[in-house]
Structure formats: structure tokens, C-alpha cells
């Protein structure tokens, strides 16, 4: 079968460039929404998954889905600290951090609207366990004092959280002596202070979690089994990366489902627009179709030519929408994490997988919108076409 040249298909779209751009623009808006939703979901996952370290282990109360509703007794924390196989620092101390984690309501800068913020009590070794956390302003808090350090997103977004400012919560004034950058992970949305001071201020007698590093990660299952067999322990161990991946699941899935549903609804309008454009193209080129058929091009070639126009049209729309969506990577945004009900700052993230899914979605709209008009053009009889011309 002889095929109609691709240059002919592209030229026809250029001749009708105003209609082409309008239709492609409608598709681009739908593609933009689709890609942005996927980027938002991926950005949340990337932010939380990157929060964990592959060789860190976190201990929580059995059944606790998050640190804020977990409790690890001091006696249990002491047992964890005495476990064999825990890595040590340069001074020979075990790399373990016993941490209380609570939510605190703070007003945002500008609007003054309150939002939940995660407050974590930690230690110097807690900082060593998180190598992605780097002080960028000020200094580390001093143990035994009401000094705190804030993540970059918190310092930027909340009143009183900047360097040298003062926050009041848990019946105390807390001085911000440092701001840290956690490499766009979940820690950027937290406030850190001395663990013992946080326990006293919030009247807690148990830690929320215990984080430690294994000298040999392959020993994780053996240590986990030993603790599960100990009747004194009501905690469960998880690799830190697994824990934070689970933290992202609910919110990322909700955004993905909601966004996909909206994209499907909007795509119906884009498909109808593409269909109308292609029907108009067929109606205005009846004589041209008859000439092509008279020159020996079969029905299949005509169908593929008009279907090719629709796919090319959708590809243009897809690329425009994807290009616009890629600009969202420069935007910082925050939302509430369903798992912890606290503020989470993140960035949109475009991956190769999202890019090809977006283009495939655009081409699908072009295929559905262009098939019926292309089928109609292929079914036209040569005599009727030439007579209409």
C-alpha cells in the first residue's frame, strides 16, 4: 500500500495554523494538569523517601503509623542502645538517637494562618545520623537549653522561626539559634531542639522513636527477630527508608487519584475539540481526498494520513503542556501530610517516566479524537468527492 508523505500531513496542519494552535492549546492545558499532578505526587514521594538513610533503623511502638502516635519507654530505649551491632562514632559512642516528636501549631508568615509543624527533640548524634542535614545559618543548639534550630522551609514560612527570632510553645520561649538545610527532604519542615528539654516542656515520659545505625545492615533481620522474641519490647523495627516511603503513600496516592480523575474529565473536552477540528478538516478537503484516491492512494492510506494529522496535533499539544509543567519544578509548595497532619514542604519533580506517560496521554487523546473523522474520510467515495469539488 502506498502511503501519503509525512510532509503532506505536516503542511496541512501549518496551513490551518490558527485552528491547529487553538486545538493544541486546549490539549496542552489538559496535559499540563495531568503532568503537574504526577509531578506533585512524585515530589511528595521523593521528599519523604529521601528523608530516610538506607543504613538507619527506626524503632516505633507496634502498630504506630507515625512518630507522633508512637511511644518508646526509657527502659526499652536503653535495651535498644545496648544492642550489639550498632555503629559507633569517632569517639566510640553508639550512633543512636532517642527522640520525642510532637505537633505544634504556628502562624504562617504573611497570612498569619495557623498550621501544624513537627517539633523533634534530638541530640548531636541525631545530626550525625542524618548526613543530608547541614547548618546553613547560625549554629547547633546547646544541650540542656531552650535553643532550637529550624528547617529552611519552616524558617522561611512561619512567624518567629527565622534565625535570632523567638517561638513560644509548650509554656516556654525558644530561641532560634540556627537554620539547617536538609536537602529538600522532610526534615526541612521540622523544628529541632534538645530531646530532654522537649520531653520536659511537653510533659512526656516516653520517646516517640529511636533511630540508630547498624554497623552491618545485613544484620537487620536477626536483630528484628531477637527484639520480637523479647517480651519486654513492644516496639517494631523498620528500615528508615521504608518508614518514610510508607509516610508518603496515602497523600501521594490521594493526589494521584484525584488529579487523574480531573485530567480524564478535562480530556473529554480536549478530545471533542480535536474531533471537531478533524471533522472540519475533512469537510474542507473533500475534493482533495477524491484526488488522492484517484491518484491511487487506498482508503487505508487516507485514514492513516488524517489519523497522523490528529496525532501530530496532539503531540504538539503534549510537548507544549509538558514544557509548561516542567517550569513548576522551580516552585516551592507545602501541604499537609495525611499521615502526620503536619506541614510538608516539597517541590514538583519531573522524571523521564512522567514525561513519556504525559506524551502517551496526549497521543491517546489525539488517537481517540481523530479516529472517527479519519475513518469517515477513508470511507468517502471517489465519485462523490470529485463531484463535491
C-alpha positions as CSV (number, residue, x, y, z in Angstrom):
1,X,0.0,0.0,0.0
2,X,1.3,3.4,-1.0
3,X,1.4,5.9,1.9
4,X,0.8,9.7,1.9
5,X,4.1,11.5,2.7
6,X,4.5,12.9,6.2
7,X,5.4,16.3,4.8
8,X,1.9,16.5,3.3
9,X,0.4,15.8,6.7
10,X,2.5,18.5,8.5
11,X,1.8,21.0,5.7
12,X,-1.9,20.6,6.2
13,X,-1.6,21.5,9.9
14,X,0.6,24.5,9.1
15,X,-2.0,25.8,6.5
16,X,-4.6,25.7,9.3
17,X,-2.2,27.0,11.9
18,X,-4.6,29.2,13.8
19,X,-7.0,26.3,14.3
20,X,-4.1,24.0,14.9
21,X,-2.7,26.2,17.7
22,X,-6.1,26.7,19.4
23,X,-6.8,22.9,19.4
24,X,-3.2,22.1,20.5
25,X,-3.5,24.8,23.2
26,X,-6.6,23.1,24.6
27,X,-4.8,19.8,24.7
28,X,-1.8,21.5,26.3
29,X,-3.9,22.7,29.2
30,X,-5.1,19.2,29.9
31,X,-1.6,17.7,29.5
32,X,-0.3,20.4,31.9
33,X,-2.8,19.4,34.6
34,X,-2.0,15.7,34.1
35,X,1.7,16.2,34.2
36,X,1.6,18.6,37.2
37,X,-0.4,16.1,39.2
38,X,2.1,13.3,38.5
39,X,4.9,15.7,39.3
40,X,3.3,16.7,42.6
41,X,2.8,13.1,43.6
42,X,6.4,12.2,42.7
43,X,7.7,15.3,44.5
44,X,6.0,14.2,47.8
45,X,7.3,10.7,47.4
46,X,10.9,11.9,46.6
47,X,10.9,14.3,49.5
48,X,9.8,11.8,52.1
49,X,11.8,8.8,50.8
50,X,15.0,10.8,50.6
51,X,14.4,11.7,54.3
52,X,15.5,8.2,55.3
53,X,19.0,6.8,55.2
54,X,19.5,3.3,53.9
55,X,21.6,2.1,56.8
56,X,19.4,3.7,59.5
57,X,16.8,1.8,61.5
58,X,13.8,3.4,63.3
59,X,12.1,1.8,66.3
60,X,8.4,2.7,66.9
61,X,5.6,1.3,69.1
62,X,4.0,-1.7,67.4
63,X,1.0,-0.6,65.3
64,X,2.0,3.1,65.3
65,X,1.7,4.5,61.8
66,X,3.8,7.7,62.6
67,X,6.1,9.0,65.2
68,X,3.5,11.4,66.7
69,X,1.4,8.5,67.9
70,X,4.3,6.2,69.0
71,X,5.8,5.7,72.4
72,X,9.0,4.0,73.3
73,X,9.7,3.7,77.1
74,X,13.0,4.7,78.5
75,X,13.7,1.2,79.6
76,X,13.0,0.0,76.1
77,X,15.2,2.7,74.6
78,X,18.1,1.5,76.9
79,X,17.7,-2.0,75.6
80,X,17.9,-0.8,72.1
81,X,21.0,1.3,73.0
82,X,22.7,-1.9,74.3
83,X,22.1,-3.9,71.1
84,X,25.2,-5.5,69.5
85,X,25.9,-4.4,66.0
86,X,25.1,-0.7,66.4
87,X,27.6,1.6,64.6
88,X,29.8,4.0,66.6
89,X,31.1,7.5,66.0
90,X,34.7,8.6,66.2
91,X,34.5,8.8,70.0
92,X,33.3,5.2,70.2
93,X,29.7,6.2,71.2
94,X,26.8,4.3,69.7
95,X,25.1,6.1,66.8
96,X,21.7,6.2,68.3
97,X,19.2,9.0,69.0
98,X,16.2,8.8,71.3
99,X,13.7,11.3,70.1
100,X,10.3,12.8,71.2
101,X,8.2,14.1,68.2
102,X,5.2,16.3,68.7
103,X,3.0,18.6,66.6
104,X,2.8,22.3,67.4
105,X,0.5,24.9,65.9
106,X,2.3,28.0,64.5
107,X,1.2,31.0,62.4
108,X,2.4,31.4,58.9
109,X,4.3,34.4,57.7
110,X,2.2,36.9,55.8
111,X,-1.3,35.3,56.3
112,X,-1.0,34.5,60.0
113,X,-3.0,31.3,59.4
114,X,-2.0,28.5,61.8
115,X,-0.6,25.2,60.6
116,X,0.8,22.1,62.3
117,X,4.6,21.9,62.5
118,X,6.6,18.9,63.5
119,X,8.8,19.6,66.6
120,X,11.6,17.0,67.1
121,X,13.8,16.5,70.2
122,X,17.2,15.2,69.1
123,X,20.9,15.1,70.0
124,X,24.2,15.7,68.4
125,X,24.3,12.1,67.3
126,X,20.8,12.6,65.8
127,X,22.5,15.1,63.5
128,X,25.3,12.6,62.7
129,X,22.6,10.0,61.7
130,X,21.3,12.5,59.1
131,X,24.2,13.5,56.9
132,X,21.9,15.3,54.5
133,X,21.2,17.9,57.2
134,X,23.7,20.8,57.1
135,X,23.7,24.0,59.1
136,X,23.5,27.0,56.8
137,X,22.9,29.8,59.3
138,X,23.8,30.2,62.9
139,X,24.9,27.1,65.0
140,X,23.7,23.9,66.6
141,X,21.6,24.2,69.7
142,X,23.3,23.6,73.1
143,X,22.1,20.6,75.1
144,X,20.1,21.5,78.2
145,X,18.9,24.9,76.9
146,X,15.8,26.3,75.3
147,X,17.5,26.7,72.0
148,X,16.2,25.3,68.7
149,X,17.2,25.1,65.1
150,X,14.6,25.2,62.2
151,X,14.5,23.7,58.8
152,X,14.9,26.1,55.9
153,X,11.2,25.7,54.9
154,X,10.0,26.4,58.4
155,X,12.3,29.4,58.8
156,X,11.0,30.8,55.5
157,X,7.3,30.1,56.0
158,X,6.5,30.6,59.7
159,X,6.5,33.7,62.0
160,X,9.3,33.7,64.6
161,X,11.1,30.8,63.0
162,X,14.0,32.7,61.5
163,X,17.5,33.0,62.8
164,X,17.6,35.1,66.0
165,X,13.8,35.1,66.4
166,X,11.8,33.6,69.2
167,X,9.0,31.0,69.2
168,X,6.7,30.3,72.2
169,X,5.2,26.9,72.7
170,X,4.9,24.3,75.5
171,X,4.9,27.2,78.0
172,X,8.4,28.4,77.1
173,X,10.2,30.8,74.8
174,X,12.5,29.1,72.4
175,X,15.3,31.0,70.7
176,X,16.2,30.1,67.1
177,X,20.0,29.8,67.0
178,X,20.4,28.1,63.7
179,X,18.8,27.2,60.4
180,X,19.5,23.9,58.6
181,X,19.1,22.7,55.0
182,X,18.0,19.1,54.8
183,X,18.5,18.7,51.0
184,X,14.8,19.1,50.2
185,X,13.8,16.2,52.5
186,X,11.0,16.1,55.1
187,X,13.4,17.4,57.8
188,X,13.3,20.8,56.1
189,X,9.7,21.1,57.5
190,X,10.7,20.4,61.2
191,X,11.9,22.2,64.3
192,X,14.7,20.6,66.3
193,X,15.7,21.0,69.9
194,X,17.3,19.1,72.8
195,X,15.5,15.8,73.4
196,X,15.4,16.0,77.2
197,X,14.2,19.6,77.1
198,X,11.4,18.7,74.7
199,X,10.3,15.9,77.0
200,X,10.1,18.2,80.0
201,X,8.4,21.0,78.1
202,X,5.7,18.8,76.6
203,X,5.4,16.7,79.8
204,X,6.3,13.4,78.1
205,X,7.9,10.4,79.9
206,X,8.5,8.4,76.7
207,X,10.3,8.9,73.4
208,X,8.4,8.8,70.2
209,X,11.0,6.9,68.3
210,X,14.6,5.6,68.5
211,X,16.8,5.9,65.4
212,X,20.1,4.1,65.1
213,X,22.6,2.9,62.5
214,X,23.7,-0.6,62.1
215,X,27.4,-1.4,61.6
216,X,26.3,-4.1,59.2
217,X,22.9,-3.6,57.5
218,X,22.6,-7.3,56.7
219,X,22.1,-8.0,60.5
220,X,18.8,-6.1,60.5
221,X,16.5,-9.2,60.2
222,X,18.4,-11.0,63.0
223,X,18.2,-8.0,65.4
224,X,14.5,-7.6,64.5
225,X,13.7,-11.2,65.3
226,X,15.6,-11.0,68.6
227,X,13.6,-8.0,69.7
228,X,10.3,-9.5,68.6
229,X,11.1,-12.5,70.8
230,X,11.8,-10.3,73.9
231,X,8.6,-9.9,76.0
232,X,9.9,-6.6,77.4
233,X,9.8,-4.9,74.0
234,X,6.6,-3.5,72.4
235,X,8.4,-1.9,69.5
236,X,8.9,-2.8,65.9
237,X,11.9,-2.0,63.7
238,X,11.8,-0.7,60.2
239,X,14.5,0.5,57.8
240,X,14.2,4.3,57.8
241,X,13.8,4.4,54.0
242,X,10.8,2.0,54.3
243,X,9.2,4.0,57.1
244,X,9.4,7.3,55.2
245,X,8.1,5.6,52.0
246,X,5.1,4.5,53.9
247,X,4.6,8.0,55.2
248,X,4.3,9.3,51.6
249,X,1.9,6.7,50.4
250,X,-1.5,8.0,51.5
251,X,-1.0,11.6,50.4
252,X,0.7,10.7,47.1
253,X,-2.0,8.2,46.2
254,X,-4.8,10.6,47.0
255,X,-3.3,13.4,44.9
256,X,-2.6,10.9,42.0
257,X,-6.2,9.6,42.0
258,X,-7.8,13.0,42.3
259,X,-5.6,14.5,39.7
260,X,-6.0,11.7,37.2
261,X,-9.8,11.9,37.6
262,X,-9.7,15.6,36.9
263,X,-7.4,15.0,33.9
264,X,-9.8,12.4,32.4
265,X,-12.8,14.8,32.8
266,X,-10.9,17.6,31.1
267,X,-9.5,15.3,28.4
268,X,-13.1,14.7,27.2
269,X,-13.3,18.3,26.2
270,X,-9.9,18.2,24.5
271,X,-10.9,15.0,22.6
272,X,-14.1,16.7,21.4
273,X,-12.1,19.7,20.3
274,X,-9.7,17.6,18.3
275,X,-12.6,15.7,16.8
276,X,-14.3,18.9,15.7
277,X,-11.1,20.2,14.2
278,X,-10.5,17.0,12.2
279,X,-14.2,16.9,11.0
280,X,-13.8,20.4,9.8
281,X,-10.5,19.4,8.0
282,X,-12.2,16.5,6.3
283,X,-15.2,18.7,5.2
284,X,-13.0,21.3,3.7
285,X,-10.8,18.9,1.8
286,X,-13.4,16.5,0.2
287,X,-12.1,17.3,-3.3
288,X,-8.5,16.8,-2.1
289,X,-9.4,13.4,-0.7
290,X,-11.0,12.4,-4.1
291,X,-7.9,13.5,-5.9
292,X,-5.7,11.4,-3.6
293,X,-7.9,8.4,-4.1
294,X,-7.8,8.9,-7.9
295,X,-4.0,9.0,-7.8
296,X,-4.0,5.5,-6.4
297,X,-4.0,6.1,-2.6
298,X,-6.1,3.5,-0.9
299,X,-8.6,4.0,1.9
300,X,-6.1,2.9,4.5
301,X,-3.6,5.5,3.4
302,X,-6.2,8.2,3.7
303,X,-7.2,7.0,7.1
304,X,-3.6,6.9,8.3
305,X,-2.9,10.4,6.9
306,X,-5.8,12.0,8.8
307,X,-5.0,10.0,11.9
308,X,-1.4,11.1,11.6
309,X,-2.6,14.8,11.5
310,X,-4.6,14.2,14.7
311,X,-1.6,12.5,16.4
312,X,0.8,15.3,15.3
313,X,-1.7,17.8,16.6
314,X,-1.8,16.1,20.0
315,X,2.0,15.7,20.1
316,X,2.3,19.5,19.7
317,X,-0.2,20.0,22.5
318,X,1.6,17.4,24.6
319,X,5.0,19.0,24.2
320,X,3.6,22.5,25.0
321,X,1.8,21.2,28.1
322,X,4.9,19.2,29.3
323,X,7.2,22.3,28.7
324,X,4.8,24.4,30.8
325,X,4.6,21.8,33.5
326,X,8.4,21.5,33.7
327,X,8.5,25.1,34.9
328,X,6.7,24.0,38.1
329,X,10.0,22.4,39.3
330,X,11.1,25.9,40.3
331,X,8.1,26.3,42.6
332,X,8.2,25.6,46.3
333,X,4.9,24.4,47.8
334,X,3.7,23.0,51.0
335,X,0.7,20.8,52.0
336,X,-0.5,18.7,55.0
337,X,0.8,15.2,55.2
338,X,-2.2,12.9,55.9
339,X,0.0,10.6,57.9
340,X,1.2,13.1,60.4
341,X,-1.2,16.1,59.9
342,X,1.9,18.4,59.8
343,X,3.2,20.8,57.2
344,X,5.3,19.3,54.5
345,X,7.3,21.4,52.0
346,X,8.2,19.9,48.7
347,X,9.0,20.6,45.1
348,X,7.4,19.3,41.9
349,X,9.6,16.6,40.3
350,X,9.6,15.7,36.6
351,X,11.1,12.3,35.8
352,X,11.6,10.5,32.4
353,X,8.7,8.2,33.3
354,X,6.3,11.1,33.9
355,X,7.5,12.7,30.6
356,X,6.7,9.6,28.5
357,X,3.4,9.0,30.4
358,X,2.4,12.6,29.6
359,X,3.2,12.3,25.9
360,X,1.4,8.9,25.7
361,X,-1.7,10.5,27.3
362,X,-1.6,13.3,24.8
363,X,-1.3,10.9,21.9
364,X,-4.1,8.8,23.3
365,X,-6.3,12.0,23.2
366,X,-5.3,12.5,19.6
367,X,-6.0,8.9,18.6
368,X,-9.4,8.9,20.1
369,X,-10.3,12.4,18.8
370,X,-9.0,11.7,15.3
371,X,-10.1,8.2,14.6
372,X,-13.8,8.8,13.7
373,X,-13.1,11.8,11.4
374,X,-10.2,9.8,9.7
375,X,-12.5,6.8,9.3
376,X,-15.1,9.0,7.7
377,X,-12.6,10.5,5.3
378,X,-11.4,7.0,4.3
379,X,-15.0,5.8,3.6
380,X,-15.7,8.7,1.1
381,X,-16.3,7.5,-2.5
382,X,-14.1,8.9,-5.2
383,X,-17.0,9.9,-7.4
384,X,-18.8,11.7,-4.5
385,X,-15.6,13.6,-3.6
386,X,-14.9,14.7,-7.2
387,X,-18.5,15.8,-7.7
388,X,-18.4,17.8,-4.4
389,X,-15.2,19.5,-5.6
